């Protein structure tokens, strides 16, 4: 085959060098790219860390000068120098002593110990070994070994630098002696330098206290840290939860000891320090991580989007800044008040007050109903056990009484009867306890809306459809939401509730004085919860309804009755019978038709009844005349021309009833209102307890799912925001059309109008929408173990429980409960001008008041059974502490709340106060008069004794009401306990040489020789302040 | 036309292999067939020119006199394989850099995703579940696929076509393969990937995958079309219908064998021929069922208490 081929063979002759080299280059490039991707692209935090180091270093350079100035200024201040001088003088006075001690320590004792211990160690090792061998030796060898050891111990042993020789015991004794000597020397040195050290510490704390930022040393430390900065993943690993949070790989400034803002870091917000550092002190990130509170994917480091969990497959994305507080609920479930989380608290409050829980079950809301059910069940089972026992007793009775029974049988029967009777009495006690609890629970159960059984007596019939059609048009800001009812539906619902109402009417009342009524309305405390007037004229609280158009809807007679006591019902409701009771029910049993607090049992069944309106509105204990005045005033609150309402005679048409009842059930009216026949209706809406962690696919975005997905709002937050609705004043704002509860019905064809979304429109404003959205976002199924949960115990639990009562009855509408949060009502001009006329602050109430007294006061704030029309403690106030008809459970919760807020030990044991001798009594009385106490304080409970000048509580209740420790503190420094009080400070001055407090003014003559403590004397005097004493004082 | 939806499906990292299949499968089929037809022409030439057959030892085109009749594996084959290995490595590297593994959220036993799709290579199986009951589509048919593949060496009596591309010499094998794999398996995968949306409803390309879509899916069983409601009669009718199907399709296959592939047919014994017939008929059952399902809304032909076909 020597012949040259004409055509080149494509297999043999073609060279593949080019293709191979190009492929190789590509391989090389892609390999390099792969490395680059691995090391740089996929680790963006490296870049973040490098930038941080640069920016932080230059920032630290910038902050330094200011701090140095500040520091040197402090160091040259008089205080500092005075302390330095004192420190130095203290040092020099003991300098010789200290030098001598140091010399002894360093030159004598320590070297001796060192040499001795060298010898001792050698010998002791041997002795220890011998001892051990002795211990494990055979019995017959023990003696010889013991002797051997004793022989060894005799030595003699040499000690370095000493000519003497010692036995082992001598060595040991010598060693112990030296060590004791050293200890006493060290103690002596500490004593000698203590004074100087105290000054040195005070000087140091002077610097650290006055210096807001860091000291120069700390700053330098930070800078050194930056020099050695390691570019690496900074992660928190919480092992037991398997939680890995690498947030700080980029958020490097989060826990820096210095406050860093975005501006400090050249606008890089990522490096800013945690905006609420104080929270990190409680929630240590090393134990809890970051993502449990904030959300986000803590492990991811590839991109901002991934790490923040803002992508499709991460189910727990980072909360937006405005919703951050949603994270609190992860662990802080079951409380109405999370400290430091105002938005969330507002959400909780709205959920409670707007009655969201009427339709949507949510754990920790509407708990009373569940508790009542539990009690009823417990009673049922107890009842069954009792009747079984009863039968058993009956049977044995028969045996015992049967003449044919043998003696043994009779004896057995009698003993069984005895045992069973005992058991029965235990059951009876338990039953009555349960009934008591049930009465309490029924009393404290409230509904967000008024009782519709009374509307025939209460309302102007023509007004009802107007209201139902557009509640917010009638009363802006009302909590009654807008249901999208058609004209027919509106008629049917109006007719249904009208016809379901009780036929009773309120007794006729005379007309009152509207002018006086207005005065009372504005001063008695109505404005703590209610507002009146519109726009800029609006005054009062937002907790309850705005009353500016109340006159258009209400019947005067009912109004009087309501103001007099809103809890008074037209007819009681018996849950056991499932209907309202009538006078006939009472007649049948020969009982009067009375169902007040003392008659809370059903005459027919003996079971507890609902004998109060389920409203939180309290009674202000007005007289009936006053109630008429206020009602007359409120009747004037109407807009002109409101008398001509369209005819509503159809509401009497029974043919509407069936459809109306169906609609009432359909729209869940009974979730908030008491409606005859619907008392037992359950919630009609979705349960919201874990709504925030519900899979997105199960949120009903309707036909908008795809739009939401593509426009980037397919998430829980946007869903909630739209679903709960929003009304902004700017008409052109697109949110007015998208943020509507029926938005997700858009484009849906629903032939049956009842298939449409039922969620009504609450006309929420932006703040409310944000708060509720935050609350819903936070309502999740926690992913973390119980260890993470905030499970308050003891005082913390008392506080949590108390808050729910405080919020329920809006105590904070009038009273200050926490420092710094002033109730709205105190913004009113009259209270700003005259703080003593405002409701008292309850900060420190637990320290002030005797809990037993407090419980009594809360139950009966008039502190009088005969004259309820007054304030118990402060009858001189126009504003009145109302009667809330709290249940025993609630009273106990409140008392424990105040106790816990003031960290008072529980139970309270009243300290004994030594009674005054006659001589002391005279002195105290004189001093009391001299101190002008009676200028402001009253001495009796009699309202007649309250003159214009009286602006402080009466002494009549002191002993029951106050704690002696508090009185003492109060006398010494009232301003500290209650800033802004009119009680003068500095009534007493301290005499250090006599170690006692004495009155500032010259004491009265009778006290000239008194050597005791004057404050003590005052307290003891007040402790035995009697009516008699009051009269004696009065006569003087 | 919902382009966004289409784009979303096509660019999903999971679906990249399917998009590639759409392009590569036709290309390689074309390439293979081109070579096969070229070889077929060569075979014809060689058969008609015995002289040439003596010198021409390479069984492929092109060929030139003077070229070595045989070439070594190293370097001539291995260098090509090496080049391919390098290129594939580059592609894999770049692919893995650019696209992350399509991982999703942690599985939630309480929440099934919709549509809930098998991995792409199993979508054919999942698609079969639409037309047959799970017992047939999930157990019988997949087993038959495996058994059928295993049976190939035993039923393949054709010794030709080893080591070179050819169509003419292996007509039956090629047609069977292209029908079974390209047409049935790949088409089913493509339907599963691109046309099956939420609720496993059929969405044409460009339709929005709307979870709220409602379709009228009132299906009947074949016997019911003929007015039968009694289960026993329905079962009997189903068996008759199945037998009719077997007779018709078997007859057509038989005619094809006898007329077009007489030599092969003669070489086969009864078991071999029976196996081939059985597998073919079964394979044909799938498209036939799919067609009557879609065209006449027929759910099952044979209904028994134990299984349905």
Interface residues (C-beta under 8 A of the other chain):
Chain A: X1 X3 X4 X5 X6 X7 X9 X10 X11 X12 X16 X19 X20 X23 X24 X26 X27 X30 X31 X33 X34 X37 X313 X314 X315 X695 X697 X698 X702 X703 X705 X706 X710
Chain B: X4 X62 X64 X65 X66 X67 X68 X71 X76 X79 X80 X82 X83 X86 X87 X89 X90 X93 X94 X96 X97 X103 X104 X105 X106 X108 X111 X113 X114 X208 X210 X211 X212
